[in-house]
Amino acid sequence: METQKSIEKAKKLYGNLSDELKELLHDIYGKDAFDFNYESIISLELAIKYCGDQDEDVVCYHKMVKAGIEGHTMRYQELVIITKAINEKWVPDWTTNEPKWYGYFDMRPSGFGLSYAYYDNWFAHTYCGSRLYFKDEKRMRFAFAQFTEKYKEFITIKK
């Protein structure tokens, strides 16, 4: 029972730990105890939990909440945290030909949906903020399917 409590405490801290400390936990409890499945990120709260309270984007989010910021600005910050968690804190490398995935959205009177997925690996331009890129198409499609309303609120202007 004590071992399980220790593992749960370690999991809560895991997102904020250095790679060296993560390796130490892997040695103690086994790497399987900390396996991550991006499909487990089904809410903003779980994304925040994965990233950890000390993550710079989570800290910024909490400051925005405290300041009463709402609307598309808040949706963007939420999507930054969600994207970071789904990507397992992966950061796009803009100095290489590494593929980076993003979606185009189709907005019509009849509805809102993912138009198509696209990856960019050689142009020096971008169609969306680099914090909203994904490391593979599966993650991008999952994020859009799971968080469609947040994307819609971020992209569209409410009348």
VEXKOLFI-912971 format. One record per atom (N, C-alpha, C): chain; x, y, z; atom name; residue number from 1. Coordinates in steps of 0.001 Angstrom, whole numbers, always signed. Example, Ala and Ser with C-alpha at 12.3 -4.5 7.8 and 13.67 -1.06 7.14 Angstrom:
2
- A_+13190_-5690_+7800_N_1 $
- A_+12300_-4500_+7800_CA_1 $
- A_+13200_-3300_+7800_C_1 $
- A_+12850_-2250_+7080_N_2 $
- A_+13670_-1060_+7140_CA_2 $
- A_+12900_+30_+7870_C_2 $
//
This chain:
159
- A_+821_-1196_+0_N_1 $
- A_+0_+0_+0_CA_1 $
- A_+868_+1265_+0_C_1 $
- A_+1921_+1284_+818_N_2 $
- A_+2819_+2435_+867_CA_2 $
- A_+3518_+2636_-471_C_2 $
- A_+3893_+1530_-1121_N_3 $
- A_+4552_+1632_-2420_CA_3 $
- A_+3620_+2284_-3429_C_3 $
- A_+2346_+1915_-3427_N_4 $
- A_+1373_+2503_-4359_CA_4 $
- A_+1209_+4000_-4104_C_4 $
- A_+1168_+4405_-2832_N_5 $
- A_+1076_+5828_-2492_CA_5 $
- A_+2308_+6573_-2982_C_5 $
- A_+3466_+5963_-2853_N_6 $
- A_+4704_+6588_-3313_CA_6 $
- A_+4707_+6752_-4820_C_6 $
- A_+4227_+5741_-5530_N_7 $
- A_+4154_+5818_-6994_CA_7 $
- A_+3205_+6939_-7406_C_7 $
- A_+2062_+7035_-6747_N_8 $
- A_+1094_+8086_-7085_CA_8 $
- A_+1686_+9476_-6832_C_8 $
- A_+2403_+9631_-5741_N_9 $
- A_+3063_+10913_-5473_CA_9 $
- A_+4108_+11205_-6553_C_9 $
- A_+4873_+10183_-6925_N_10 $
- A_+5905_+10355_-7953_CA_10 $
- A_+5279_+10734_-9290_C_10 $
- A_+4135_+10141_-9625_N_11 $
- A_+3451_+10463_-10886_CA_11 $
- A_+2999_+11919_-10915_C_11 $
- A_+2549_+12429_-9779_N_12 $
- A_+2117_+13829_-9710_CA_12 $
- A_+3282_+14783_-9949_C_12 $
- A_+4449_+14410_-9481_N_13 $
- A_+5633_+15256_-9627_CA_13 $
- A_+6356_+15046_-10956_C_13 $
- A_+6083_+13945_-11605_N_14 $
- A_+6848_+13483_-12768_CA_14 $
- A_+7016_+14549_-13852_C_14 $
- A_+5947_+15270_-14180_N_15 $
- A_+6013_+16263_-15252_CA_15 $
- A_+6983_+17395_-14985_C_15 $
- A_+7275_+17667_-13729_N_16 $
- A_+8177_+18773_-13374_CA_16 $
- A_+9624_+18341_-13134_C_16 $
- A_+9889_+17052_-13274_N_17 $
- A_+11219_+16548_-12933_CA_17 $
- A_+12203_+16639_-14096_C_17 $
- A_+13470_+16724_-13755_N_18 $
- A_+14523_+16680_-14768_CA_18 $
- A_+14614_+15254_-15313_C_18 $
- A_+15257_+15101_-16445_N_19 $
- A_+15430_+13766_-17036_CA_19 $
- A_+16199_+12845_-16104_C_19 $
- A_+17163_+13390_-15369_N_20 $
- A_+17949_+12586_-14431_CA_20 $
- A_+17071_+12020_-13317_C_20 $
- A_+16196_+12851_-12779_N_21 $
- A_+15307_+12370_-11712_CA_21 $
- A_+14282_+11378_-12254_C_21 $
- A_+13823_+11613_-13482_N_22 $
- A_+12893_+10650_-14103_CA_22 $
- A_+13557_+9285_-14239_C_22 $
- A_+14824_+9279_-14655_N_23 $
- A_+15556_+8009_-14780_CA_23 $
- A_+15691_+7323_-13433_C_23 $
- A_+15922_+8106_-12391_N_24 $
- A_+16019_+7546_-11049_CA_24 $
- A_+14695_+6870_-10658_C_24 $
- A_+13576_+7539_-10931_N_25 $
- A_+12262_+6936_-10645_CA_25 $
- A_+12044_+5678_-11476_C_25 $
- A_+12507_+5689_-12728_N_26 $
- A_+12384_+4491_-13572_CA_26 $
- A_+13164_+3337_-12949_C_26 $
- A_+14355_+3632_-12407_N_27 $
- A_+15165_+2603_-11760_CA_27 $
- A_+14470_+2040_-10521_C_27 $
- A_+13775_+2907_-9783_N_28 $
- A_+13120_+2489_-8543_CA_28 $
- A_+11822_+1732_-8818_C_28 $
- A_+10952_+2314_-9664_N_29 $
- A_+9605_+1768_-9856_CA_29 $
- A_+9405_+1057_-11191_C_29 $
- A_+10356_+1211_-12095_N_30 $
- A_+10202_+655_-13439_CA_30 $
- A_+9576_+1686_-14366_C_30 $
- A_+10027_+1690_-15599_N_31 $
- A_+9551_+2687_-16566_CA_31 $
- A_+8052_+2538_-16848_C_31 $
- A_+7553_+1309_-16791_N_32 $
- A_+6127_+1059_-17070_CA_32 $
- A_+5205_+1826_-16125_C_32 $
- A_+5672_+2088_-14914_N_33 $
- A_+4846_+2814_-13937_CA_33 $
- A_+4550_+4234_-14405_C_33 $
- A_+5365_+4742_-15331_N_34 $
- A_+5219_+6123_-15783_CA_34 $
- A_+4882_+6224_-17268_C_34 $
- A_+4495_+5088_-17859_N_35 $
- A_+4121_+5120_-19277_CA_35 $
- A_+3020_+6132_-19512_C_35 $
- A_+3099_+6795_-20638_N_36 $
- A_+2147_+7846_-20972_CA_36 $
- A_+1475_+7514_-22299_C_36 $
- A_+175_+7727_-22351_N_37 $
- A_-587_+7571_-23578_CA_37 $
- A_-1255_+8912_-23840_C_37 $
- A_-892_+9548_-24956_N_38 $
- A_-1439_+10878_-25242_CA_38 $
- A_-2964_+10888_-25268_C_38 $
- A_-3574_+9747_-25554_N_39 $
- A_-5038_+9686_-25588_CA_39 $
- A_-5653_+9788_-24188_C_39 $
- A_-4810_+9790_-23161_N_40 $
- A_-5326_+9981_-21798_CA_40 $
- A_-5585_+11463_-21513_C_40 $
- A_-5120_+12351_-22386_N_41 $
- A_-5353_+13790_-22213_CA_41 $
- A_-6719_+14108_-22823_C_41 $
- A_-7751_+14026_-21991_N_42 $
- A_-9121_+14237_-22484_CA_42 $
- A_-9751_+15501_-21905_C_42 $
- A_-8960_+16242_-21137_N_43 $
- A_-9469_+17497_-20577_CA_43 $
- A_-8292_+18439_-20330_C_43 $
- A_-8612_+19701_-20206_N_44 $
- A_-7591_+20687_-19862_CA_44 $
- A_-6961_+20344_-18513_C_44 $
- A_-7775_+19904_-17572_N_45 $
- A_-7279_+19576_-16235_CA_45 $
- A_-6213_+18480_-16291_C_45 $
- A_-6437_+17457_-17124_N_46 $
- A_-5450_+16382_-17245_CA_46 $
- A_-4189_+16868_-17951_C_46 $
- A_-4345_+17779_-18892_N_47 $
- A_-3176_+18360_-19565_CA_47 $
- A_-2347_+19153_-18563_C_47 $
- A_-3021_+19930_-17724_N_48 $
- A_-2324_+20701_-16691_CA_48 $
- A_-1612_+19757_-15727_C_48 $
- A_-2291_+18707_-15346_N_49 $
- A_-1697_+17731_-14429_CA_49 $
- A_-454_+17106_-15049_C_49 $
- A_-520_+16775_-16341_N_50 $
- A_+632_+16179_-17011_CA_50 $
- A_+1806_+17170_-17061_C_50 $
- A_+1521_+18407_-17437_N_51 $
- A_+2590_+19406_-17575_CA_51 $
- A_+3177_+19814_-16233_C_51 $
- A_+2347_+19839_-15212_N_52 $
- A_+2811_+20209_-13881_CA_52 $
- A_+2576_+21683_-13591_C_52 $
- A_+2349_+21995_-12330_N_53 $
- A_+2029_+23362_-11917_CA_53 $
- A_+3170_+24350_-12131_C_53 $
- A_+4394_+23863_-12258_N_54 $
- A_+5543_+24751_-12446_CA_54 $
- A_+5840_+25027_-13917_C_54 $
- A_+5143_+24356_-14819_N_55 $
- A_+5346_+24571_-16255_CA_55 $
- A_+5024_+26031_-16594_C_55 $
- A_+5863_+26668_-17408_N_56 $
- A_+5692_+28100_-17685_CA_56 $
- A_+4342_+28416_-18322_C_56 $
- A_+3828_+27532_-19181_N_57 $
- A_+2531_+27791_-19803_CA_57 $
- A_+1382_+27602_-18817_C_57 $
- A_+1536_+26680_-17884_N_58 $
- A_+519_+26478_-16843_CA_58 $
- A_+525_+27666_-15884_C_58 $
- A_+1701_+28133_-15505_N_59 $
- A_+1807_+29313_-14637_CA_59 $
- A_+1130_+30510_-15312_C_59 $
- A_+1418_+30705_-16588_N_60 $
- A_+803_+31805_-17345_CA_60 $
- A_-722_+31652_-17378_C_60 $
- A_-1199_+30435_-17597_N_61 $
- A_-2642_+30166_-17624_CA_61 $
- A_-3292_+30570_-16296_C_61 $
- A_-2691_+30157_-15195_N_62 $
- A_-3261_+30484_-13881_CA_62 $
- A_-3285_+31997_-13646_C_62 $
- A_-2268_+32704_-14120_N_63 $
- A_-2248_+34165_-14009_CA_63 $
- A_-3377_+34771_-14845_C_63 $
- A_-3611_+34205_-16027_N_64 $
- A_-4684_+34702_-16897_CA_64 $
- A_-6048_+34478_-16259_C_64 $
- A_-6241_+33314_-15643_N_65 $
- A_-7503_+33024_-14952_CA_65 $
- A_-7702_+34033_-13832_C_65 $
- A_-6660_+34245_-13044_N_66 $
- A_-6738_+35183_-11919_CA_66 $
- A_-7049_+36599_-12396_C_66 $
- A_-6532_+36961_-13567_N_67 $
- A_-6759_+38302_-14114_CA_67 $
- A_-8120_+38432_-14811_C_67 $
- A_-8849_+37320_-14929_N_68 $
- A_-10176_+37362_-15549_CA_68 $
- A_-10157_+37397_-17067_C_68 $
- A_-9069_+36962_-17672_N_69 $
- A_-8983_+36951_-19134_CA_69 $
- A_-9856_+35828_-19682_C_69 $
- A_-10583_+36132_-20729_N_70 $
- A_-11510_+35157_-21319_CA_70 $
- A_-11380_+35165_-22836_C_70 $
- A_-12254_+34433_-23494_N_71 $
- A_-12348_+34450_-24946_CA_71 $
- A_-11212_+33734_-25650_C_71 $
- A_-10945_+34181_-26892_N_72 $
- A_-9975_+33483_-27734_CA_72 $
- A_-8561_+33500_-27145_C_72 $
- A_-8229_+34515_-26390_N_73 $
- A_-6906_+34572_-25767_CA_73 $
- A_-6747_+33435_-24767_C_73 $
- A_-7789_+33192_-23979_N_74 $
- A_-7750_+32095_-23013_CA_74 $
- A_-7788_+30744_-23726_C_74 $
- A_-8581_+30631_-24799_N_75 $
- A_-8635_+29365_-25545_CA_75 $
- A_-7262_+29034_-26118_C_75 $
- A_-6557_+30059_-26621_N_76 $
- A_-5217_+29818_-27150_CA_76 $
- A_-4312_+29247_-26064_C_76 $
- A_-4315_+29856_-24885_N_77 $
- A_-3451_+29384_-23806_CA_77 $
- A_-3822_+27961_-23397_C_77 $
- A_-5111_+27671_-23365_N_78 $
- A_-5550_+26311_-23044_CA_78 $
- A_-5051_+25320_-24094_C_78 $
- A_-5149_+25703_-25380_N_79 $
- A_-4690_+24818_-26452_CA_79 $
- A_-3178_+24637_-26428_C_79 $
- A_-2448_+25637_-26017_N_80 $
- A_-995_+25512_-25876_CA_80 $
- A_-669_+24425_-24854_C_80 $
- A_-1358_+24441_-23716_N_81 $
- A_-1125_+23448_-22660_CA_81 $
- A_-1549_+22062_-23135_C_81 $
- A_-2703_+21974_-23759_N_82 $
- A_-3200_+20689_-24261_CA_82 $
- A_-2237_+20121_-25301_C_82 $
- A_-1792_+20967_-26228_N_83 $
- A_-863_+20522_-27268_CA_83 $
- A_+444_+20043_-26652_C_83 $
- A_+942_+20787_-25681_N_84 $
- A_+2188_+20406_-25011_CA_84 $
- A_+2046_+19033_-24356_C_84 $
- A_+927_+18803_-23678_N_85 $
- A_+721_+17521_-23002_CA_85 $
- A_+594_+16378_-24009_C_85 $
- A_-206_+16576_-25040_N_86 $
- A_-388_+15520_-26046_CA_86 $
- A_+939_+15214_-26739_C_86 $
- A_+1762_+16231_-26934_N_87 $
- A_+3077_+16050_-27556_CA_87 $
- A_+4142_+15581_-26572_C_87 $
- A_+3764_+15340_-25320_N_88 $
- A_+4707_+14928_-24280_CA_88 $
- A_+5852_+15938_-24151_C_88 $
- A_+5494_+17211_-24208_N_89 $
- A_+6406_+18351_-24068_CA_89 $
- A_+7406_+18467_-25221_C_89 $
- A_+7126_+17801_-26326_N_90 $
- A_+7957_+17924_-27531_CA_90 $
- A_+7916_+19361_-28019_C_90 $
- A_+9050_+19873_-28447_N_91 $
- A_+9157_+21221_-28994_CA_91 $
- A_+9604_+21098_-30451_C_91 $
- A_+8869_+21706_-31384_N_92 $
- A_+9273_+21616_-32794_CA_92 $
- A_+10671_+22186_-33010_C_92 $
- A_+11438_+21501_-33816_N_93 $
- A_+12779_+21967_-34157_CA_93 $
- A_+12708_+22652_-35514_C_93 $
- A_+12836_+23954_-35526_N_94 $
- A_+12703_+24733_-36762_CA_94 $
- A_+14025_+24844_-37507_C_94 $
- A_+15075_+24190_-37006_N_95 $
- A_+16367_+24236_-37688_CA_95 $
- A_+16616_+22989_-38536_C_95 $
- A_+15683_+22041_-38506_N_96 $
- A_+15833_+20796_-39271_CA_96 $
- A_+14594_+20569_-40130_C_96 $
- A_+14607_+19486_-40876_N_97 $
- A_+13463_+19106_-41714_CA_97 $
- A_+12480_+18209_-40965_C_97 $
- A_+12496_+18260_-39664_N_98 $
- A_+11581_+17464_-38851_CA_98 $
- A_+10131_+17808_-39207_C_98 $
- A_+9289_+16808_-39498_N_99 $
- A_+7872_+17101_-39794_CA_99 $
- A_+7154_+17687_-38579_C_99 $
- A_+6246_+18610_-38861_N_100 $
- A_+5437_+19254_-37829_CA_100 $
- A_+4015_+19304_-38365_C_100 $
- A_+3061_+18822_-37603_N_101 $
- A_+1687_+18660_-38089_CA_101 $
- A_+746_+19719_-37532_C_101 $
- A_-160_+20177_-38371_N_102 $
- A_-1224_+21088_-37961_CA_102 $
- A_-2426_+20819_-38840_C_102 $
- A_-3578_+21305_-38441_N_103 $
- A_-4800_+21054_-39194_CA_103 $
- A_-5368_+22324_-39799_C_103 $
- A_-6005_+22148_-40923_N_104 $
- A_-6798_+23222_-41519_CA_104 $
- A_-8242_+22976_-41126_C_104 $
- A_-8953_+24027_-40814_N_105 $
- A_-10308_+23882_-40333_CA_105 $
- A_-11297_+24418_-41359_C_105 $
- A_-12395_+23726_-41472_N_106 $
- A_-13453_+24089_-42417_CA_106 $
- A_-14599_+24692_-41613_C_106 $
- A_-14851_+25974_-41834_N_107 $
- A_-15914_+26661_-41110_CA_107 $
- A_-16999_+27057_-42096_C_107 $
- A_-18153_+26440_-41952_N_108 $
- A_-19301_+26706_-42816_CA_108 $
- A_-20537_+26886_-41940_C_108 $
- A_-21573_+27465_-42512_N_109 $
- A_-22806_+27608_-41729_CA_109 $
- A_-23333_+26273_-41198_C_109 $
- A_-23035_+25195_-41931_N_110 $
- A_-23535_+23888_-41515_CA_110 $
- A_-22702_+23232_-40425_C_110 $
- A_-21517_+23780_-40148_N_111 $
- A_-20714_+23175_-39096_CA_111 $
- A_-19258_+23566_-39149_C_111 $
- A_-18494_+22981_-38253_N_112 $
- A_-17080_+23274_-38072_CA_112 $
- A_-16365_+21946_-37982_C_112 $
- A_-15302_+21761_-38742_N_113 $
- A_-14600_+20489_-38666_CA_113 $
- A_-13207_+20568_-39241_C_113 $
- A_-12470_+19504_-39035_N_114 $
- A_-11130_+19403_-39575_CA_114 $
- A_-11238_+19190_-41070_C_114 $
- A_-10658_+20090_-41837_N_115 $
- A_-10707_+19988_-43285_CA_115 $
- A_-9667_+18987_-43760_C_115 $
- A_-8422_+19178_-43367_N_116 $
- A_-7397_+18186_-43636_CA_116 $
- A_-6168_+18436_-42778_C_116 $
- A_-5369_+17394_-42673_N_117 $
- A_-4141_+17476_-41897_CA_117 $
- A_-2993_+17755_-42850_C_117 $
- A_-2012_+18472_-42365_N_118 $
- A_-873_+18815_-43194_CA_118 $
- A_+371_+18834_-42330_C_118 $
- A_+1481_+18485_-42929_N_119 $
- A_+2727_+18626_-42195_CA_119 $
- A_+3667_+19523_-42974_C_119 $
- A_+4530_+20168_-42228_N_120 $
- A_+5480_+21115_-42788_CA_120 $
- A_+6851_+20675_-42314_C_120 $
- A_+7790_+20534_-43246_N_121 $
- A_+9117_+20151_-42792_CA_121 $
- A_+10243_+20867_-43516_C_121 $
- A_+9904_+21844_-44351_N_122 $
- A_+11013_+22506_-45008_CA_122 $
- A_+10809_+23981_-45256_C_122 $
- A_+9602_+24464_-45203_N_123 $
- A_+9381_+25892_-45415_CA_123 $
- A_+9761_+26690_-44174_C_123 $
- A_+10128_+27926_-44374_N_124 $
- A_+10478_+28802_-43254_CA_124 $
- A_+9289_+29673_-42872_C_124 $
- A_+8098_+29255_-43199_N_125 $
- A_+6892_+29995_-42840_CA_125 $
- A_+6000_+29101_-41982_C_125 $
- A_+4959_+29675_-41453_N_126 $
- A_+4047_+28898_-40629_CA_126 $
- A_+2625_+29385_-40843_C_126 $
- A_+1685_+28474_-40663_N_127 $
- A_+269_+28808_-40809_CA_127 $
- A_-416_+28958_-39457_C_127 $
- A_+235_+28532_-38418_N_128 $
- A_-321_+28692_-37073_CA_128 $
- A_+843_+28831_-36110_C_128 $
- A_+552_+29256_-34903_N_129 $
- A_+1609_+29408_-33914_CA_129 $
- A_+2340_+28096_-33685_C_129 $
- A_+3650_+28150_-33555_N_130 $
- A_+4439_+26921_-33434_CA_130 $
- A_+4096_+26121_-32187_C_130 $
- A_+3474_+26756_-31205_N_131 $
- A_+3069_+26034_-29999_CA_131 $
- A_+1860_+25135_-30253_C_131 $
- A_+1229_+25280_-31405_N_132 $
- A_+53_+24460_-31726_CA_132 $
- A_+356_+23381_-32766_C_132 $
- A_+1624_+23151_-33061_N_133 $
- A_+2009_+22071_-33971_CA_133 $
- A_+2110_+20763_-33192_C_133 $
- A_+1940_+19661_-33910_N_134 $
- A_+2028_+18334_-33307_CA_134 $
- A_+3159_+17547_-33928_C_134 $
- A_+3670_+16577_-33162_N_135 $
- A_+4793_+15806_-33674_CA_135 $
- A_+4373_+14691_-34620_C_135 $
- A_+3083_+14401_-34699_N_136 $
- A_+2630_+13444_-35715_CA_136 $
- A_+1139_+13666_-35993_C_136 $
- A_+693_+13098_-37082_N_137 $
- A_-684_+13302_-37527_CA_137 $
- A_-1702_+12701_-36558_C_137 $
- A_-1400_+11551_-35986_N_138 $
- A_-2339_+10907_-35055_CA_138 $
- A_-2643_+11810_-33865_C_138 $
- A_-1630_+12432_-33321_N_139 $
- A_-1832_+13324_-32173_CA_139 $
- A_-2655_+14548_-32584_C_139 $
- A_-2343_+15082_-33759_N_140 $
- A_-3078_+16259_-34234_CA_140 $
- A_-4556_+15921_-34415_C_140 $
- A_-4844_+14792_-35049_N_141 $
- A_-6239_+14394_-35259_CA_141 $
- A_-6950_+14114_-33937_C_141 $
- A_-6248_+13470_-33010_N_142 $
- A_-6830_+13215_-31691_CA_142 $
- A_-7185_+14524_-30994_C_142 $
- A_-6240_+15462_-30997_N_143 $
- A_-6463_+16739_-30313_CA_143 $
- A_-7664_+17468_-30894_C_143 $
- A_-7754_+17498_-32209_N_144 $
- A_-8870_+18218_-32809_CA_144 $
- A_-10194_+17523_-32507_C_144 $
- A_-10216_+16205_-32568_N_145 $
- A_-11455_+15471_-32277_CA_145 $
- A_-11865_+15642_-30811_C_145 $
- A_-10892_+15624_-29911_N_146 $
- A_-11191_+15710_-28480_CA_146 $
- A_-11523_+17132_-28041_C_146 $
- A_-10926_+18129_-28686_N_147 $
- A_-11050_+19516_-28222_CA_147 $
- A_-11618_+20433_-29308_C_147 $
- A_-12530_+19917_-30115_N_148 $
- A_-13112_+20678_-31219_CA_148 $
- A_-13683_+22013_-30755_C_148 $
- A_-14416_+22016_-29670_N_149 $
- A_-15040_+23258_-29194_CA_149 $
- A_-14003_+24316_-28815_C_149 $
- A_-12904_+23891_-28202_N_150 $
- A_-11848_+24857_-27855_CA_150 $
- A_-11224_+25457_-29117_C_150 $
- A_-10995_+24624_-30134_N_151 $
- A_-10462_+25146_-31394_CA_151 $
- A_-11450_+26108_-32034_C_151 $
- A_-12710_+25749_-32008_N_152 $
- A_-13742_+26604_-32604_CA_152 $
- A_-13794_+27955_-31875_C_152 $
- A_-13768_+27930_-30553_N_153 $
- A_-13807_+29164_-29771_CA_153 $
- A_-12545_+29996_-29992_C_153 $
- A_-11410_+29348_-30246_N_154 $
- A_-10165_+30062_-30497_CA_154 $
- A_-10175_+30715_-31885_C_154 $
- A_-10682_+30004_-32876_N_155 $
- A_-10592_+30458_-34258_CA_155 $
- A_-11691_+31438_-34661_C_155 $
- A_-12882_+31258_-34134_N_156 $
- A_-14022_+32065_-34593_CA_156 $
- A_-14287_+33271_-33696_C_156 $
- A_-14943_+34242_-34270_N_157 $
- A_-15359_+35436_-33534_CA_157 $
- A_-16832_+35284_-33193_C_157 $
- A_-17167_+35427_-31916_N_158 $
- A_-18556_+35337_-31495_CA_158 $
- A_-19241_+36660_-31734_C_158 $
- A_-20445_+36596_-32261_N_159 $
- A_-21241_+37822_-32477_CA_159 $
- A_-22226_+38009_-31369_C_159 $
//
